[in-house]
């Protein structure tokens, strides 16, 4: 019975999400409430477990993406230099793109700010705040997120060549 309920919930959230997403190569799997924008572009085999996108910058997510629960992408900012009011401009917003390359996994409660690129195969530890680019195959975590390890690239390449994606 639980499996049936889970499938119904996933179907509901996936259907809801696909009505908003700008483009996708194949239908994503959306297991929990996830909010996209029309500026969101997805690759193949993207899995979401609760991600909110705030802002009007482009969000480009590659193939084989997995997100944890309660993740947040923020890619629009109020202008504060030469603003028309304090603490920030009331009319002008700055949009910055977020790019997520293929085979990226982000843990629960990850915050990613605009202007960031997550390199191919990178992993972002739960609870991290990503404010700068993360290189390919890096494992990063913390606030701000720092690279603390790299994936075994030989094993990664072997799995990728065999097409072993979950």
C-alpha positions in Angstrom: 0.0 0.0 0.0 2.9 2.4 0.8 4.4 1.8 -2.6 1.2 2.7 -4.3 0.8 5.9 -2.2 4.4 6.9 -3.0 3.8 6.4 -6.7 0.7 8.5 -6.6 2.6 11.3 -4.8 5.5 11.1 -7.2 3.1 11.2 -10.2 1.3 14.3 -8.7 4.5 16.3 -8.0 6.1 15.3 -11.3 3.0 16.4 -13.3 2.8 19.7 -11.3 6.5 20.4 -11.9 6.4 19.6 -15.7 3.8 22.3 -16.2 6.4 25.0 -15.1 9.8 23.8 -16.2 11.2 25.6 -19.2 12.6 22.5 -20.9 13.6 18.9 -20.1 15.2 16.1 -22.1 13.0 13.5 -20.4 10.4 13.8 -17.6 12.1 14.3 -14.2 11.2 12.3 -11.1 9.8 14.6 -8.4 9.1 12.8 -5.2 8.3 15.8 -2.9 7.2 19.4 -3.4 9.6 21.1 -5.8 9.3 24.6 -7.3 10.8 25.3 -10.6 10.7 28.4 -12.9 10.2 28.8 -16.6 14.0 29.4 -16.7 14.8 25.9 -15.5 16.3 23.5 -18.1 16.8 19.8 -17.2 18.8 17.0 -18.7 17.9 13.2 -18.6 17.3 11.2 -15.4 16.9 14.1 -13.0 15.5 13.3 -9.5 14.2 15.8 -7.0 13.3 15.3 -3.4 12.4 18.8 -2.5 14.1 21.8 -4.2 12.9 25.4 -4.4 14.2 27.7 -7.1 13.9 31.4 -6.3 14.8 34.0 -8.9 14.7 34.6 -12.7 18.2 33.5 -13.7 18.7 30.4 -15.8 19.0 27.1 -14.0 20.7 24.5 -16.2 20.9 21.0 -14.7 22.6 18.2 -16.6 21.9 14.5 -16.8 21.7 12.1 -13.8 21.1 14.8 -11.1 19.8 13.9 -7.6 18.8 16.3 -4.9 18.1 15.8 -1.3 15.2 17.3 0.7 14.7 21.0 1.4 17.3 22.3 -1.1 17.3 25.9 -2.2 18.7 27.7 -5.3 18.6 31.5 -5.1 19.7 33.3 -8.3 18.2 36.8 -8.1 19.5 39.5 -5.9 18.6 43.1 -5.2 21.1 45.7 -6.3 22.7 47.5 -3.4 25.4 49.6 -5.0 24.0 52.8 -6.5 20.6 51.7 -5.2 17.6 54.0 -5.0 17.0 53.1 -1.3 18.6 51.5 1.7 19.3 48.6 2.3 18.8 47.7 -1.4 17.3 48.9 -4.7 13.6 48.6 -4.8 13.3 48.3 -8.6 16.4 46.5 -10.0 17.2 42.9 -9.5 20.3 41.1 -10.7 19.8 37.6 -12.1 22.7 35.1 -12.0 22.6 31.7 -13.6 23.3 28.4 -11.8 24.8 25.6 -13.9 24.9 22.0 -12.6 26.9 19.6 -14.8 26.1 15.9 -15.4 26.1 13.3 -12.5 25.8 15.7 -9.6 24.4 14.8 -6.2 23.4 17.4 -3.6 22.4 16.4 -0.1 19.6 17.6 2.1 19.2 21.3 2.9 21.9 22.6 0.5 21.7 26.2 -0.5 23.3 27.2 -3.9 23.6 30.9 -4.8 23.5 32.4 -8.3 26.6 32.6 -10.4 27.8 29.1 -9.3 28.7 26.1 -11.5 28.8 22.6 -10.0 31.3 20.5 -12.0 30.6 17.1 -13.4 30.3 14.3 -10.9 30.5 16.7 -7.9 28.9 15.9 -4.6 27.7 18.6 -2.2 27.4 17.5 1.5 24.1 18.0 3.3 23.7 21.5 4.9 26.2 23.2 2.7 26.1 26.7 1.4 27.7 26.9 -2.1 28.9 30.4 -3.0 31.6 29.6 -5.6 32.2 27.1 -8.3 32.9 23.5 -7.4 35.3 21.7 -9.7 34.5 18.4 -11.4 34.6 15.2 -9.3 34.9 17.3 -6.0 33.2 16.5 -2.8 32.5 19.7 -1.0 30.7 20.8 2.2 30.4 23.4 4.9 29.4 27.1 5.0 30.8 28.3 2.7 31.3 25.0 0.9 34.9 23.9 0.6 36.3 21.0 -1.4 37.6 18.4 1.1 38.0 15.3 -1.2 37.8 14.1 -4.8 36.0 11.1 -6.2 37.9 8.1 -7.4 38.0 9.3 -11.0 39.0 5.8 -12.4 36.0 4.2 -10.8 33.8 7.1 -11.8 34.9 6.8 -15.4 34.4 3.0 -15.4 30.8 3.4 -14.1 30.1 6.2 -16.6 31.4 4.2 -19.5 29.2 1.2 -18.5 26.2 3.6 -18.2 25.5 2.6 -14.6 23.4 5.5 -13.3 20.7 5.4 -10.6 
